[in-house]
C-alpha cells in the first residue's frame, strides 16, 4: 500500500508540474474524447449520427469540467494544475468500453442513461452505482471506472488537504454529480412538466441543457483561473451599461414577439434560449471589461479574450445563425472601441457613436434571437436607440474628459 501511495503521489506531482501550456491539454482532451466515442459506438454496435456525437461529446465535457471544478474546490489546488491532472487522467475513460467488450467476449453492450421514474428508482440506482440492470444504464465497465474514479478522488483530496472529512465530502459530491448526469432524461421530463411543454420532432433539449451546463462551468473555471475576468469597480458608466444592455435585449425580444409572433414558440429546446442569452450577455460584458484593463495595462496576452470570443461564437451559434450575426456585430463594436490597432474609445464623437452602436447591438441580439429578421426592425426604433445612446455617451465622454483634467 505504501508503494502504491508513493507511486500515486509521484505520478500526480509529475502531471501537475509538467511545463506545457493549457491549450495543449485541450488538444489532448479532444484526442481522448475522439477515441472514447469511437470505442463506445463500436461497443454499442450503434449506427451513430452527428447529433449523437455532439450529445455524448457534450456529456463528457460536462463530466470532465464538473470533476475539475469539484477537485479544485475541495483540494484547494489551483485550476491550472487541476486541468492538467484531470485531462491526463481522462484517458482512463478508454478502459470502460474495452472492459465491456472483453467481459462480454465481443458481444455488444448497451450504454444508456439510467432508467429512473421515481425517487425509489433514483435511490436504488444511486446505491448500486447505476441500477440493478446492466442492459439499461451503467455497464460493468462504467461501474468499474466509477469505483476507481471515486477511490482516486478521495485519495487525491486527502493527499492535498490532510482532512479526511473534506476528502469524504469531495468524494460524495463527485459521485453524486456523476450519478445525476446519468439521469438527465428524468430531470428533463420534470422541467418540461413544470412548463407544460411537450417534445416535438428533432428535439434537442438534452443537448441544449448539456451545452448550457458546459458553458456555465467553463466560465466559472475561467473565473477561478483568473478572477480579474469579471473584476471591476462600479461607477455610473458601468451601471448604465449593465442596466441599459439588459433592458435593450429584453426590449428587442419583446419587439420580435410583437411583430413576428409565429416565428418563435416556446418548446423543450427553445426554453434554453433564455439562459444562453444570459451567458452571451455575460461574455460580452467580460470581454469589454478585459478590453478596459488592456487600456491601462497592455500585457500583449489575449488568451482569455480569445477564449471569451470562442465561447461567444459557440453560444450564440447554438441559439441560431442570426443570433451569431447580431453578436458578432456587437463584438465588432467592442473591438473598434478597445482593441489595437484602432482603440477609438478616447476619440471625440467617434467613441460615443461606437458606444451607441454597441447598445444597438444588444437590441439586435434580443430581436434576432427570437427569430425576427434584422430588416424587420422599425426605422424609428433604430433611430431612437442610436440617438438617445449617442447623446448619453457624448455627455459622459466630455464629463470624463473634464474630470480627468481636473
N, C-alpha and C positions, 0 to 999 in steps of 0.2 A: 504493500500500500504506500509505503514511503517512497519507493522508486516511481510508482505511478504518479504520486503527487508532485514529486520533483520534476518529472517529465512534463506534467501539466503546466507547472509554473514556468519552466524554461520555454515551452512552446508559446505560451501566452505572451511572455516578455519579448520573444523574438518577433512575433507577429505585430504586436503593438508598436514596437520601436523601429520597425523596418522603414528605411528612408525612401519612401515612394509617395508622390503626390496623390491626393484623394481621387482625382479624375481617372487615374489608372485602375482604381478599385471599382469604379463604375463600369469600366470595360470588363473587369473580371466578373462582376455580378451578371452582366449581360451574357457572358460566355457560359457561366454555370447555369443560368436560367434556361438558356437555349438547349443545353444538354439535358437538363431535367425535364423540360417539356417534351423533347423527343422520346426520352425513356418512358415518361408517363403515358404518352399517347400510344406508344407501342405496347406497353404493359396492359393498357386498357383495350387494346385491339379496336381503336377508335378512328373513324374517318373524320378527323377534325377539320374545322374551318377557321378562317381568320378571326371570327368572333370568339371562338373557343380559346385560341392562342392569347388574344387580348385579355379575356376574362381571367384565365388562370394565371397569366403573367401579372395582372394587377393584384390578384390574390396573394401571390408570392411576394410581390413588392410590399404589400401591407404587412405580411408576417415579418419580413426582414426589418422594415422600418420600426414596427412596434417592438420588436425584440431589441433593436438598437436603443430606442428611447428608454425602455424599461431597465435595461442593463446600465445605461448611463445614469439614470436617476437613482437606482438602488446601490450601485457600486461607487458612484461619485467620480468615476473615471471620465476624462474629457472626451468629447464627441469624436474627435479625430481618431483616437486610439480605439474607441468602440467600433467605429465604422470599419477600420482595418481588420479587427478581430472577427466581427460578425460576417463580413463578406467572405473572408477566407474560410471560416467555418461553415458557411453556407454550402460548401462543396459536399458536406455530409448528406445534403438533400439528395444527392445522386444515388445513395445506397438504397433508399426505400423501394423504388420500382425494381431494382436488381434483386433485392431480397425476396420480393413477392414472386418474381419470375422463377427464382431458384427453388423456393419452397413449394410452389405450385407445379414444379417440373415443366415449366414452359406454358402451362395453361394460363390464360389471361385473367387478370384480376380486375375488379371494378373499384375505381377511386371516385367517390362521390361525396357530396355534402351529407351531413348527418340527417337521419330521418327522425325528426322530433316534432311532435304535435301537441305536447302538453308539458307541464312543469315536471311531472314524474319521468317523462322521456328524457328531458334535459338532465335531471339529477342522475338517472341511471347511466346515461351516456358519459356524463362527467366523471363518475366514479370508475367506470370500466374503460376509460380512455378511448372512447369512440363508439360505445354501444355494444350490444351483445352479438350483433351480426357483422361478419367480415365482408359481406357482399354489399352492404349499404353503409358507406361512411369510411371510417379509417380502416385501412387494410393492416395486415400483420406487420408489414414493413414500415408503414407510417407509425404504428404504435411503438415499435422498437425505436424508431427515430425520435419520437416524442419523449420516451423514457430517458434516452441518452441525453437529449437536449435539456431536460429538467434537471438531471443529475449534474451536468456540466454547468448549468446556470447557478445552481446552489453553490457549487464548489468555487465558481468564479467570484460571486458576490462575497462569500465568506472569506476568500483569499484576500480580497481588496479591502474589506472593512473590518474583518475580525469579529463581526457581530452576527451571531447565529440567528437571532430573531429577524434581523434585516435580510439575511440570506433566505430565511423561510418565507418572509413576506414577498420578496422579489420573485422567488420560485413560484409561489402561489399565483402572483399576478401574471407572470409569463404564461403559465399553463392555462389560466383562465381565459386570457386573450386568445391563445391558440384554439381553445375549445370553442369559444364564441364565434370565431371566424369560420368554424365548420358548420355553424347553424345559421348562416346568412339567409337562406330561403325562409326560415321560420320568422326571423326578425323582419324581413321584407314584407311578409304577409301581415304582420302586426301593424307595420307602418301604413300599408295600403288600406287596411281595415279602418285605421284611425282617420284617414282622409276620404274614406268611401271611394277608393279607386279600384279599378279592375284592369287586369293585364290585357294588353292588346297584341296585335300581330307584330313580330320582330321587337318584342320588349327587351330593353337593355338596362333595366333598372338596377340589376345586380352589379353590372359593370360600372354604372354611374355611381352607385353607392361606394364601391371599392375605390374608384378614382377620386371621389371626394375625400375619403379617408386617407388615401395615399398622399394627396397634395397637402392636406392638413398636417399630416405627420412630417412631410418634407419641410414645410415652413417652420414647424416647431423645432425640428432638429437643426435647421439652418439658424434659427434664433439662438438656440443653445450653443451653437458653434461660434457665432459672432453676434453678441447681444446689441451691437451698435446698429444692427439692421433696422430696428424699429425704435431706436432711442432718439428722442428729440425733446426740445424744450417747448412747451406750449406758449404760443403767442397768438395775437389776433389773426395773422395771416394763415397760420396752421389751422386754427379753429374754423376760419372761413372756408378753407379748402376741404376740411373734413365734412362739415355740415353741408356746404354747397354741392360737393360731389355726390354725396349720398342722396340729397334732395333731387338732383338732376337725373340720376339713374332711375330713381323711383318715378319721377315725372315722365321720363322717356317711356318707361314701361306702361304707365297709365295712358299716354298718348297712343301707344301701339295697340293696346286693348280697346281703346275707344274708337280708333279709326279702322282697325283691322281685327275685329273680334274673332273671326273664324280662322285666322292664320295660326293661332296658338291655343291649345287646350291643355288643361291640367290632367296628367296621367302618371303612372308609376315612374316613367322615365323623366318627363319634363319637371317633375317635382324637385329634382336635384339641380335645376337651373338656379334656384334661389341661393343655396349655399355656394354654388360655383361662382355666381355673380359676386357674392360677398368676398370670395377668395380673390377674384380678379381685381376688385376694388382695393383689397389689402396689398396685393402685389404691386399695383400701380403706385400706391402711396409709399410703400417701402422703396420702390425704385426711385421715386422723387426724393425721398429722404437721403438715400445714398448719393444722389446727384448733388444735393446741397452740401453734403460732407466733403465731396471732392472739390468744391469751390474753394474751401479754406485749407484743405489738406489733400493735395493731389498725390496719391500713392502710386498711381500708374497700374494698380491691380484692379481689374474689372471682373474678377472671377465671380463675385457674388451678384453683381449686376447682370452678368451674362446668364447666371443661373436663374435669376428672377425673370429675365426675358424669356428664357426657355420655358419656365413654369407658366408664364403669361400666355405664350403661344399654345401650349398644350391644353391649358384650362379653357381658354376662350374657344379654341377649335373643338373641344369636347361639347360645348354648347351648340355652336353652329359655325359655318364658314363666315356668315355675315357678321356674327359677333366678333370673330377673329379680325375681320376687316376694320370694324369700329375700334377695337382695342389697339390695333397697330396704328391707326390714325392718332389715337390718344397718346400712345407711347412715342410716336414721332414728334409730337409737340414737346414732350418731356426731353427728348433727345436734343431738339433745337435749343431748348432753354438751358440745359445743364451740361451737355457733353461737348468735348472738343471735337472738331476744330472751331465750332461756332460759338456756343455759350452766349446766347442772346439775353440771358436773364438780367443783365445790367445795362442793356441798351434802351435809351428812352423811346417811348412809343411802341417799339418792336416787342419789348418784353411784355407790356400789358396786352398787346394784340395776341401774342402767342399764348398767354395765360387764358385769355378769353376763348381761344381755340381749344385749349385744354379742357376748359369747363364744358364747351360744346361737345367735346369728345365723350365726356361722361353721359351727357344727354343722349348721344348717339348710341352708346353701349346699351342703355336701358331700352331704347326704341328698337334696335335691331335684334337684341337678344330674344325679344318676343315676336320675332319674325315679321316685323314691319319693314317695308322697303325704304331704303335711305331717301330716295327721291319722293317718298310719300309724306315726308315731314313738311308741315306748312311753313311757307317762307316767313310768315310773321313770327312764328316761334323761334326760328333760327335767328332772325334779325334782333328780336327782343333779347335772347340769350347772349348773343355776342355783344350787343350794345351795353347792356347792364354790366356784364362781366368786364368788358374793356374799361368802362367808367370807374368801376370799383378798383381795379388793379392799377389804373393810371393814377388815381389818388394815392393808393398805397405806395406806389413806386416813388413818387415825389416826396411823400411823407417819410419814407425810409431814407431817401437821399438827404433830407433835411436833418433827420435825427442823426445820421451817420456823420454829417459835417459838424454838428453840434458836439 
